[in-house]
Amino acid sequence: MPMPADAATVGEILATLEAAGFGAQMAARPGAMILCFTCHVETPASGVALQALGRTEGASDPADMLAVAGLTCPHCGAQGTVVLGYGPDSDQDDADVLVSLGVGRG
């Protein structure tokens, strides 16, 4: 699912994904795992279907470099979002999840 070019903030990206049915929440966990808050099951990020990805660029502040992924949980089928940092200031758990999802450097 492509993100609209004008969705520049995390809030706008989340709103776009929520309007498309991605209402559940998910989180990055150590070891490149994704936690689904609907079924409370942790899954390797490589086993979670990435449906959409939007990014904020952080042109003036690297801490604003965030990716919002639209994912489908393989256990319960919930469609949800996870907000992940990327770039020089990213958390290691977030970076590992992005790489396992096929985004970012490997």
Buried (B, 14 or more C-beta within 10 A) or exposed (E): EEBEEEBBEBEBBBEBBBEEEBEBBBBBBEEBBBBBBBBEBBBEBBEBEBBBBBBBEBEEEBEBBBBBBBBBBBBEEBBBBBBBBBBEEBEEBBBBBBBBBEBBEE
